[in-house]
Amino acid sequence: MPRIVSFRLALACSLALLLVSLTATATAKGPVVGLRVIGAHGKALAERPVSPSTTSLKTSPKATCLGAGTGGSGQSVKVKGNTALGVLAKASKSTASLRPLSITDHFPEFGLGLCGIGKSVASSTLSWYLKVNHKNPQVGGEQATVKAGDEVLWALAPFPYPEELGLRAPRKVAAGKPFTVTVTAYDDSGKHTPAAGVKVRGASGPTGADGTATVTLSKPARLRATHGTDIPSSRVAVCVRSAGATRCP
């Protein structure tokens, strides 16, 4: 059965700019949870803060990723907002790239099964991997509870599941002047180590054994760390100072 897992993104600054921009709104709407969804071929389907609430989803008879005849009943079900699946369900209501959610309720003893998010669908070789705060919760998305400030990751990935990358970079740099970024790899248990051989936009080369690389930017950018089949990092916005002005992506 596809697993649904949550996470605390590679490094807090990865989501900080998004959270700061929505602080006032978040206060009014309640707790905010960071959500990141990585679909087929490492494509980022969503990277945003979510104010969770109980949400209704319609199960799909076409959600047969668990085998022939295992599709959903077609009935609507309610998903609690304080769960990893609830965060995804709430976000799907306002994020087109997350629709449709392909859900089956064929195995009630195991809870809802997630087959597809948008155009990214689980198969015999790929399933939905869930991490909360970088760690596999070892339960389904309905059972994985979350709270304000947590970070949830859903990634369509092969098994055994790859490591998750996290990227740390300065928020503001001078145009044309090199600066250092750091990439960390998180395993299934949330243990983190420096990530070597990772590509970062604008870097002079891949990260070294210590997980660092030197980057030079002439204009604002959103940096992302990628490496083979590893789960890419979240995008980190870097503002650039030039001619007395600061520009941000």
C-alpha positions in Angstrom: 0.0 0.0 0.0 1.5 3.4 -0.9 2.9 5.1 2.1 2.1 8.6 3.1 4.8 10.4 5.0 5.5 13.8 6.5 8.4 16.1 7.2 10.3 19.1 8.6 11.9 20.5 5.3 15.6 20.2 4.9 16.2 23.5 6.7 13.9 26.0 8.3 14.8 28.9 6.0 13.5 26.9 3.0 10.0 27.8 3.9 10.6 30.9 6.0 9.9 33.4 3.2 6.6 31.8 2.5 5.5 31.8 6.1 6.6 35.3 6.8 4.6 36.6 3.8 1.5 35.0 5.2 2.0 35.6 8.9 -1.0 37.9 9.3 -3.3 35.6 7.3 -2.1 32.6 9.2 -2.8 34.3 12.5 -6.4 34.9 11.4 -7.0 31.4 9.9 -5.2 29.4 12.6 -2.1 27.1 12.6 0.0 26.9 9.5 1.7 23.7 8.3 4.3 23.7 5.5 3.5 21.4 2.6 5.7 20.2 -0.2 4.6 17.8 -2.9 7.1 16.2 -5.4 5.5 14.4 -8.3 6.8 12.3 -11.2 10.4 13.1 -12.4 11.1 15.2 -9.3 8.6 17.9 -10.4 7.5 20.2 -7.6 3.7 20.2 -7.6 3.3 22.4 -4.5 5.5 24.2 -1.9 3.3 26.3 0.3 1.9 27.0 3.8 -1.5 25.5 4.6 -4.0 26.4 7.3 -5.5 22.9 7.9 -9.2 22.2 8.4 -11.4 19.1 8.1 -12.0 18.5 4.3 -14.2 16.3 2.3 -12.7 14.2 -0.5 -14.5 12.0 -3.1 -12.9 8.6 -3.5 -12.4 7.3 -7.0 -13.2 3.9 -8.6 -10.2 4.6 -10.8 -7.8 4.6 -7.9 -6.5 1.1 -8.5 -2.8 1.5 -7.8 -3.1 -1.2 -5.2 -4.2 -3.8 -7.7 -7.1 -4.6 -10.0 -10.5 -4.2 -8.3 -9.1 -2.0 -5.5 -10.6 1.3 -6.6 -12.6 3.5 -4.3 -16.3 3.4 -3.7 -16.9 6.8 -5.3 -18.3 8.1 -2.0 -17.2 11.2 -0.2 -15.1 10.9 3.0 -14.0 13.5 5.6 -10.3 13.9 6.4 -9.2 15.5 9.6 -7.2 18.7 9.2 -4.6 17.9 11.7 -3.2 15.0 9.6 -0.8 14.8 6.7 -3.5 13.7 4.4 -5.8 16.5 5.7 -3.1 19.1 4.9 -2.8 17.7 1.3 -6.6 17.6 0.9 -7.0 21.2 2.1 -4.2 22.4 -0.2 -5.8 20.6 -3.2 -8.9 22.8 -3.0 -6.9 25.9 -4.0 -3.9 24.4 -5.9 -4.7 23.1 -9.4 -1.5 21.1 -9.7 -2.7 18.9 -6.8 -6.0 18.0 -8.5 -7.4 15.5 -8.8 -6.5 13.5 -5.7 -7.0 9.9 -6.5 -8.1 8.2 -3.3 -9.3 4.6 -2.6 -11.3 3.5 0.5 -11.2 -0.2 -0.6 -9.3 -1.3 2.5 -11.1 0.4 5.5 -9.0 -1.5 8.0 -5.9 0.3 6.6 -7.5 3.7 6.0 -7.5 5.7 2.8 -5.0 4.8 0.1 -3.4 7.6 -2.0 -2.9 6.7 -5.7 -2.5 10.0 -7.5 -1.9 13.7 -7.0 -2.6 15.6 -10.1 -1.0 13.9 -13.1 1.5 12.0 -10.9 0.1 8.5 -10.2 1.6 5.6 -8.2 2.5 2.4 -10.0 4.1 -1.0 -9.4 7.5 0.8 -9.1 6.5 4.1 -7.5 4.5 5.0 -4.4 3.7 8.1 -2.4 6.3 8.5 0.3 5.3 10.6 3.3 7.6 12.4 5.7 6.8 14.7 8.6 9.7 17.0 9.7 12.0 14.9 7.5 11.0 11.6 9.2 8.9 8.7 8.0 6.0 8.6 10.6 5.5 4.9 9.8 1.7 5.3 9.6 -0.7 6.3 6.9 -1.6 9.9 6.0 -4.8 9.8 8.0 -2.9 8.7 11.2 0.1 11.0 10.8 -0.9 13.9 13.0 0.7 17.4 12.5 0.7 20.6 14.4 1.5 24.3 13.7 5.1 24.7 12.3 5.4 21.1 11.1 6.5 20.4 7.5 4.9 17.7 5.4 6.5 16.1 2.4 4.8 13.9 -0.1 7.0 12.5 -2.8 6.3 9.9 -5.6 9.4 7.7 -5.2 10.7 4.2 -5.8 11.3 1.8 -3.0 13.6 1.6 -1.1 12.9 5.3 -0.7 15.6 7.8 -1.6 17.0 10.4 0.7 15.5 13.9 1.0 17.7 16.9 0.3 17.6 20.1 2.2 19.3 23.3 1.1 20.5 26.3 3.2 21.5 29.5 1.6 21.8 33.2 2.6 18.6 35.2 2.0 20.5 38.2 0.6 23.8 38.3 -1.3 25.8 40.8 -3.4 25.6 40.5 -7.2 28.6 38.8 -8.7 30.1 37.8 -5.3 30.5 34.1 -4.4 28.7 32.7 -1.4 28.4 29.3 0.2 25.3 27.0 0.3 25.0 23.8 2.3 23.1 20.7 1.3 21.9 18.1 3.8 20.6 14.6 3.1 17.8 13.1 5.4 17.2 9.4 5.6 14.0 7.6 6.4 14.5 8.1 10.2 15.3 11.8 9.8 19.0 11.4 10.4 20.9 14.0 8.5 24.4 14.0 6.9 26.3 16.3 4.5 25.2 15.6 0.9 28.1 15.4 -1.6 27.9 15.5 -5.4 24.7 17.6 -5.4 23.9 20.2 -8.1 22.7 23.6 -7.1 21.8 26.3 -9.6 24.6 28.9 -10.1 27.2 26.7 -8.3 30.7 26.4 -9.7 30.5 22.6 -9.2 28.7 19.9 -7.2 28.8 20.0 -3.4 31.9 18.6 -1.7 32.2 16.0 1.0 31.1 18.6 3.6 27.9 19.3 1.6 28.9 22.8 0.6 29.2 24.5 -2.8 30.1 28.0 -3.9 27.4 29.9 -5.8 27.5 33.2 -7.7 24.4 35.1 -8.8 24.0 38.2 -10.9 20.2 38.3 -10.4 17.7 37.0 -7.9 17.0 33.3 -8.0 15.2 30.4 -6.3 17.9 27.8 -5.6 17.2 24.1 -5.5 19.4 21.1 -4.8 19.1 18.0 -7.0 20.9 14.7 -7.1 19.9 11.6 -9.1 16.8 10.0 -7.7 17.1 11.8 -4.3 14.1 13.9 -3.4 15.0 17.5 -4.5 15.2 20.2 -1.9 12.6 22.9 -1.5 13.4 26.1 -3.4 15.2 28.8 -1.4 14.7 32.4 -2.5 17.9 34.5 -2.6 17.7 38.2 -3.0 20.6 40.1 -4.8 22.0 43.5 -4.0 23.2 45.5 -7.0 23.7 49.2 -7.7 22.3 50.2 -4.3 19.1 48.2 -4.8 18.0 44.8 -3.6 15.9 42.6 -5.9 14.1 39.4 -4.8 12.7 36.6 -6.9 
